[in-house]
Amino acid sequence: GDLRVPAWAEEAAASAAGGGAKDPWVWFCAYHRELLESDEVSANLHHWIDLNFGACLAGDHAIANMNVPLKLCRAGDVPGLDR
């Protein structure tokens, strides 16, 4: 299927255009660009980098930041899962 913007984005785009026909894709991309370029993201981006690429991937830092995978099943608990 074709990629679509979420329903809330279509509604917000129409609302932003005063009920007119503003392109939801343009609105959606502009909205997220504004968020990504915000002062809040700039101030906290290093935390995200640490969680995904840095010191918080393993060990005590990962545990303290709740950045550890959950064991949802073990080998033998699910038929066909043997490792």
C-alpha positions in Angstrom: 0.0 0.0 0.0 0.8 3.6 -0.3 2.4 5.5 2.5 0.0 7.9 4.2 0.3 10.5 6.9 -1.6 9.7 10.2 -5.2 10.8 10.4 -4.3 13.4 13.1 -1.9 15.0 10.6 -4.6 15.4 8.0 -6.9 17.0 10.5 -4.2 19.3 11.8 -3.2 20.3 8.3 -6.8 21.3 7.5 -7.1 23.1 10.8 -3.8 25.0 10.2 -5.1 26.1 6.8 -8.3 27.4 8.3 -10.3 24.5 6.9 -8.6 24.9 3.5 -6.7 22.3 1.6 -3.2 22.5 3.0 -1.1 19.5 1.8 -0.9 17.1 4.9 2.6 15.9 3.8 4.0 19.4 3.7 2.4 20.2 7.1 3.6 16.8 8.6 7.2 17.3 7.5 7.3 21.0 8.5 5.9 20.1 11.9 8.5 17.4 12.6 11.3 19.6 11.3 10.3 22.3 13.7 10.3 19.8 16.5 13.7 18.4 15.6 15.2 21.8 15.4 13.8 23.0 18.7 15.8 24.1 21.7 14.5 21.1 23.7 15.8 18.6 21.2 19.1 20.4 20.9 19.4 20.4 24.7 18.7 16.6 25.0 20.0 15.1 21.9 23.2 13.8 23.6 21.0 11.6 25.8 19.4 10.0 22.8 22.9 9.4 21.2 24.1 7.8 24.4 21.1 5.5 24.6 21.4 4.4 20.9 25.1 4.5 20.2 27.1 5.3 23.3 27.7 4.6 27.0 24.2 3.6 27.8 24.1 0.5 25.6 25.3 -1.9 28.1 26.3 -2.4 31.7 25.4 -0.2 34.7 24.6 2.8 32.5 22.1 0.8 30.5 20.5 -0.5 33.6 20.3 3.0 35.2 18.7 4.3 32.0 16.3 1.4 31.6 17.9 0.7 28.2 18.0 -3.1 28.4 16.0 -5.6 26.4 13.3 -7.5 28.2 13.3 -11.2 28.2 9.8 -12.0 27.0 10.6 -15.7 26.4 13.4 -18.2 26.9 14.6 -21.0 24.7 12.2 -23.9 25.3 9.2 -21.8 26.3 8.1 -21.3 22.7 7.8 -24.2 20.3 10.4 -23.9 17.5 12.6 -21.4 19.5 15.7 -23.3 20.4 18.2 -20.6 20.9 
